[in-house]
Amino acid sequence: MTLKYLAVLDHPHAQQAYGYLHIPVDKYVYDEAAAAGVKRPTWPNAWSKLDREKYLNYQHQLRELVASTPYSCPLDWEADVWVTRGTSPTA
């Protein structure tokens, strides 16, 4: 999250890494990704409890999802999820 915040504040080093940063996972991301066909990780469901393999696999699936959208990188997709949360039929 710190790197995401630095990128939003236009920090040059964070901007260089922006396309590589992981999507911060929360309920809104889980819901929107699931609506697009990305299966939510099995137990444990909280991202902070996922083991490394499950976490990285989920991030990889999110990247594949984003690649099939008009967004140029994962955090741009995640930003739109946050801006539009509660307005889509899946929220």
SVG drawing of the C-alpha trace seen along z (x, -y; Angstrom):
<svg xmlns="http://www.w3.org/2000/svg" viewBox="-27 -14 40 38">
<polyline fill="none" stroke="black" stroke-width="0.4" points="0.0,0.0 2.9,-2.4 4.1,-2.1 0.6,-2.6 0.3,-5.8 3.7,-7.0 2.7,-6.4 -0.6,-8.3 1.6,-11.2 3.7,-10.9 6.9,-9.8 9.3,-9.1 10.7,-5.8 7.2,-4.5 6.1,-5.6 8.9,-3.5 7.6,-0.4 3.9,-1.2 3.2,1.4 4.8,4.1 2.9,3.4 0.4,5.9 -3.2,5.1 -4.2,4.6 -6.8,7.3 -9.9,6.5 -13.6,7.3 -14.2,5.0 -11.3,6.6 -12.5,10.1 -16.1,9.3 -15.2,7.6 -12.6,10.2 -15.1,13.0 -17.7,11.3 -15.1,11.4 -14.4,15.1 -11.4,15.0 -12.0,17.6 -11.5,16.3 -8.7,18.3 -9.9,21.1 -9.4,21.1 -8.2,18.9 -10.1,16.2 -8.4,13.2 -5.5,12.1 -3.3,11.6 -3.7,15.3 -2.9,16.7 0.3,18.6 2.9,17.3 1.8,19.7 -1.9,18.8 -1.3,15.1 1.0,15.1 -1.4,17.3 -4.2,14.9 -2.1,11.9 -1.2,13.7 -4.9,14.4 -5.7,10.7 -2.9,9.7 -4.4,12.0 -7.8,10.4 -6.5,6.9 -4.6,7.9 -8.0,8.6 -9.3,5.1 -8.5,1.6 -6.5,0.8 -2.7,0.5 -1.7,2.0 -3.3,3.7 -3.4,0.7 -5.4,-1.3 -8.0,1.5 -8.0,1.6 -8.4,-2.2 -11.5,-2.0 -12.9,0.8 -12.6,-1.6 -14.1,-4.6 -17.1,-2.6 -17.6,-0.3 -21.2,-0.1 -22.4,-1.1 -22.0,2.2 -24.5,5.0 -21.9,7.2 -21.4,4.7"/>
</svg>
